[in-house]
Amino acid sequence: MAEQDLVLVTGGAGYIGSHVVHALRAAGQGCVVIDNLSTGHAGLLPGEVPLVKGDIGDGDLIEAVCRQYGISAAMHFAGSIVVGESVTEPLAYYHNNTCNSRTLIEALLRAGVNRLVFSSTAAVYGAPETVPITESAPLVPVNPYGASKLMTEWMLRDAAFAHGLVPVVLRYFNVAGADPDLRSGQVSRQATHLIKIACQLAVGLRSEMWINGTDYDTPDGTCIRDYIHVSDLATAHVAAVRHLLAGGDALTANCGYGRGFSVREVVAMVEKVAGQSLNVHEGPRRAGDPPELVAAADRLRAALDWQPHHESLEEIVSTALAWERKLLRDGGAA
């Protein structure tokens, strides 16, 4: 990659996007961020990276930014991501995740940008019958969040055929942890992810937490998930955009480690790292929670020559806990 090949990063001031920006800069890759800062935080970004405050639903702005900076490729992170909220506010999710993505794709093509890395999700698989989950598994999302992302995948596929777009679609499993240097992490206190919730409990921001379902057909009765450290996910994106800038073909790949940990195992690791017991209660299952979601992740490693460096659950939890302690010291500011 060359510094002159500038990459547009939508939603680059968010949790995952900001980690990718740091990884791009570490790789010597120039980038420009566009973010409406509705959930993103400018303080998570390196100071030298241009930040345009704006919305991906503004196609004229996207096109103008691409032309102004001479953008060579784009990475698309902007979107809404809370599964439960998507069920109660489905039209908002279809608007933000699907309609705005259509506007973005069209604006990129008008500006002559035909290489795009898209932030997708394992939620496109729904509740798969076979684990580990391969990229060829049936795509049957069970909530509007997953459906809104799948619709965007379909648009990318069709725009590739009709307009020469070359997309890399990365389907995330459970993203967790924080930058080991504490430059970025998950800022929102309205957490829905297990590791962040447990770490918030460990630092005193919560008084209790619940395990939702202890009677699954798993070794300890609780759900199993494939957790990927956000810094490893970030380097996967750098590998993806390097692939595109080198003239590589379209690709769809799972982002995970190919192994899972149960809810009880995660809670036990947080207790170990924090050096304290947590106030944990057991409750009934949540509707729609599959017993096990683990990625078949071979394609990512093979196609992009990607290797993880932060795959231990202890490191994932340690960085997440260190980030929560930093937020507490800083009064919650990014």
Disulfide bonds with the S-S distance in Angstrom:
none
